[in-house]
Amino acid sequence: MNDSKWTWRAVGLVSILATLLLITGFVYAVSDIINPKGETLLSSLPQETAAPTAAATDELKILALGDSLAKGTGDNSGQGFVKRTLEALSADGGKAELLGNMGINGLTTAGLQSKLQEEGVQYALRQANVILISIGGNDLFRGSDILGTGSSSGEAASSADTENPADGIAPLGTESAANNTVEGSAPVPTASTDELTPESLLSALPDASGRLGSILDTIAGINPQAQIYYVGLYNPFGDIADLLVPGNQAVTAWNNAAMDIINTHSNMTLVPTFDLFNRHLDKYLSNDHFHPNGDGYQRMSERIVQAVH
């Protein structure tokens, strides 16, 4: 009897303790709901976290080199795609600086190869982290003598790496230009129909594309950290019936060769321009019928900015 009595007392005591525990837990839960004890709320909104200060290497230091397109020939404002690109990259708080524009009218791949041996050019390349390059138009078009300049090979064309207002086009005022210009209109290239075959147009391609590969390799060797943007070619004679097909084929072959080279370098990008000018030459070419006008350079700079971003 005594064992049974103590057993019931023990059961009763456990029941009372369990009931008290349940009541305590219930009261705590209700209190936590009414007055939650999470993280202390701030009396005011926190200030916006400032963006990390850009490191010095985040500032774009731009160097341009190459032919007259890099120089901006044909743009009445003198900006070309280089300064337009700089302005766009500097907008909205962007940091961009133009270290220099080494564009030279009439420059070919052979001429640029020589320039890359100059100590001053190498120094400038080492300071840049964005390098814009335009080269190859003079090799391609003058190399096949499509412009009637008298050059019949890429090597002959490379000897004209001097100041020339319209690269491969005979300057206005010369006999060849005068004979092929209607007053108030752009000069028309001279070339016989027999010369306008894809084979003749592409005659300069193998050697010139080889030099382009050497140029890109050299620049990457001088500054392996820089991002290099090569501006692809367009066909400036697409509105001339005899030059449309062979010109398109030649430019496409050149751009494809350039892409094959660029694809071997992780820090290089080809910026296409062929589609920008195709069927829009009347809007985007200057009066020399070779270089872009201001609107043409603007479209090119927009493509470059897209590639950089």
ZALOMI-706433 format. One record per residue (C-alpha): x negated, y negated, z negated; residue in three letters. Coordinates in steps of 0.5 Angstrom, whole numbers, plus 2048, in hexadecimal, padded with zeros to 3 digits. Layout:
REM residues N
XYZAla
...
This chain:
REM residues 309
800800800Met
7FA7FB7FEAsn
7F77FC805Asp
7FD7FB809Ser
7FF7F5805Lys
7F87F2806Trp
7F87F480DThr
7FF7F080ETrp
7FC7EA80BArg
7F67EA80FAla
7FA7EA815Val
7FE7E4813Gly
7F87E0811Leu
7F57E2818Val
7FC7DF81BSer
7FC7D9817Ile
7F57D781ALeu
7F77D9821Ala
7FD7D4820Thr
7F97CF81DLeu
7F37D0823Leu
7F97CF828Leu
7FC7C9825Ile
7F57C6825Thr
7F47C882CGly
7FA7C582EPhe
7F97BE82BVal
7F27BE82ETyr
7F57BF835Ala
7FA7BA834Val
7F57B5831Ser
7F17B6837Asp
7F67B583CIle
7F87AF839Ile
7F17AC837Asn
7ED7B083CPro
7E57B083ALys
7E27B0840Gly
7DC7AB843Glu
7DD7A4840Thr
7E07A0845Leu
7DD79A847Leu
7E0793846Ser
7DE79184DSer
7DD794853Leu
7D6796854Pro
7D2791859Gln
7D1794860Glu
7CA798860Thr
7C5794865Ala
7C379886BAla
7BC79A86APro
7B779586DThr
7B4797874Ala
7AD79A874Ala
7A8796878Ala
7A879C87DThr
7B079B87EAsp
7AF794882Glu
7AF795889Leu
7A879388CLys
7A9793894Ile
7A4793899Leu
7A67938A1Ala
7A27958A7Leu
7A27978AEGly
7A47948B4Asp
7A978E8B6Ser
7AF7918B3Leu
7AB7918ACAla
7A97898AELys
7B17878AFGly
7B07858B6Thr
7B67838B9Gly
7B97818B3Asp
7BA7798B4Asn
7BB7798ACSer
7B477C8ACGly
7B67818A6Gln
7B67878AAGly
7B878E8A6Phe
7B378D8A1Val
7B578689ELys
7BC78889FArg
7BA78F89BThr
7B778B896Leu
7BD786895Glu
7C178C894Ala
7BD79088FLeu
7BC78A88BSer
7C478888AAla
7C878A884Asp
7C278A880Gly
7BD78E884Gly
7B678D883Lys
7B278D88AAla
7AC78A88CGlu
7A978A894Leu
7A278B893Leu
7A178989BGly
7A378A8A2Asn
79E78D8A6Met
7A278E8ACGly
79F78C8B3Ile
7A278B8BAAsn
7A07908BFGly
79D7958BALeu
79C79C8BBThr
79B7A38B7Thr
7947A28BAAla
79379B8B7Gly
79679D8B1Leu
7927A28B0Gln
78C79D8B0Ser
78F7988ABLys
79079E8A6Leu
78879E8A6Gln
7887978A4Glu
78679689CGlu
78B79089BGly
79179589EVal
78F79A89AGln
78F796894Tyr
796793895Ala
79979A896Leu
79679C890Arg
79A79788CGln
7A179988FAla
7A679E88DAsn
7AA79C893Val
7A779D89AIle
7AB79B8A0Leu
7A879D8A7Ile
7AB79C8AESer
7A679E8B4Ile
7A77A28BAGly
7AB79E8BFGly
7A579B8C2Asn
7A27A28C3Asp
7A97A58C6Leu
7AB7A08CBPhe
7A479D8CDArg
7A17A48CDGly
7A67A68D3Ser
7A579F8D6Asp
7AD79F8D6Ile
7AC7978D5Leu
7A87968DBGly
7A27948D7Thr
79D7988DBGly
79B79C8D5Ser
79C7A48D7Ser
79A7A78D1Ser
79A7A78C9Gly
7927A58C9Glu
79379F8CEAla
79979D8CAAla
79579D8C4Ser
7907978C7Ser
7967928C6Ala
7967928BFAsp
79678A8BFThr
79B7858BEGlu
7A17868C3Asn
7A77838C2Pro
7AB7898C5Ala
7A678F8C4Asp
7A77938CAGly
7AB78D8CEIle
7A77898D2Ala
7A87828CFPro
7AC77D8D2Leu
7A97788D7Gly
7A577E8DAThr
7A67808E1Glu
7A97878DFSer
7AD7848DAAla
7B077E8DFAla
7B17838E5Asn
7B67878E0Asn
7B97818DCThr
7C077E8DEVal
7C07778DBGlu
7C37778D4Gly
7C377F8D3Ser
7BE7848D0Ala
7B87868D5Pro
7BA78D8D8Val
7B47928D8Pro
7B17948DEThr
7B079C8E0Ala
7B27A08E6Ser
7B77A58E6Thr
7B17AB8E7Asp
7AE7A88E0Glu
7B47A98DCLeu
7B47B18DBThr
7B47B48D4Pro
7AD7B68D6Glu
7AA7B08D7Ser
7AD7AC8D1Leu
7AB7B28CDLeu
7A47B28CFSer
7A17AD8C9Ala
7A57B28C4Leu
7A07B78C2Pro
79A7B38C1Asp
79E7AD8BEAla
7A27B28B9Ser
79B7B58B7Gly
7997AE8B5Arg
79F7AD8B1Leu
79E7B38ADGly
7977B18ACSer
7997AA8AAIle
79E7AC8A5Leu
7997B18A2Asp
7947AC8A1Thr
7997A789EIle
79B7AD899Ala
7947AE898Gly
7937A7896Ile
7997A6891Asn
79C7AD890Pro
7A17AA88BGln
7A47A5890Ala
7AB7A6893Gln
7AA7A689BIle
7B07A489FTyr
7AE7A58A7Tyr
7B37A18ABVal
7B67A58B1Gly
7B67A38B8Leu
7BC7A18BCTyr
7BD7A08C4Asn
7BD7998C6Pro
7BE79A8CDPhe
7C579E8CCGly
7C97998D0Asp
7C579A8D6Ile
7C87A08DAAla
7C17A38DCAsp
7BE7A28D5Leu
7C47A58D1Leu
7C37AD8D1Val
7BB7AD8D2Pro
7BA7A88CDGly
7BF7AB8C8Asn
7BB7B28C9Gln
7B57AF8C8Ala
7B77AB8C1Val
7BA7B18BFThr
7B47B58C0Ala
7B07B08BCTrp
7B57B08B6Asn
7B57B78B6Asn
7AD7B88B6Ala
7AD7B28B1Ala
7B27B68ACMet
7AE7BD8ADAsp
7A87B98AAIle
7AC7B58A5Ile
7AF7BC8A3Asn
7A87BE8A0Thr
7A77B889BHis
7AC7B8895Ser
7AB7B0895Asn
7AD7AF89CMet
7B37AD89FThr
7B57AB8A6Leu
7BA7A68A7Val
7BF7A78ADPro
7C07A18B1Thr
7C27A48B8Phe
7CA7A58B6Asp
7CA79D8B4Leu
7C879B8BBPhe
7CB7A08BFAsn
7D079D8C3Arg
7CF7968BFHis
7C97938C3Leu
7CD78D8C5Asp
7CE78B8BDLys
7C878D8BATyr
7C278C8BFLeu
7BF7858C0Ser
7BE7828C7Asn
7B87868C8Asp
7BC78C8C9His
7B77908C5Phe
7B778D8BDHis
7BD78D8B9Pro
7C07868B7Asn
7C27848B0Gly
7C87888B0Asp
7C478E8B3Gly
7BF78D8ADTyr
7C478C8A8Gln
7C77938AAArg
7C07968AAMet
7BF7938A3Ser
7C67968A0Glu
7C379D8A2Arg
7BD79C89FIle
7C079A898Val
7C47A0898Gln
7BE7A4899Ala
7BB7A1893Val
7C07A188FHis
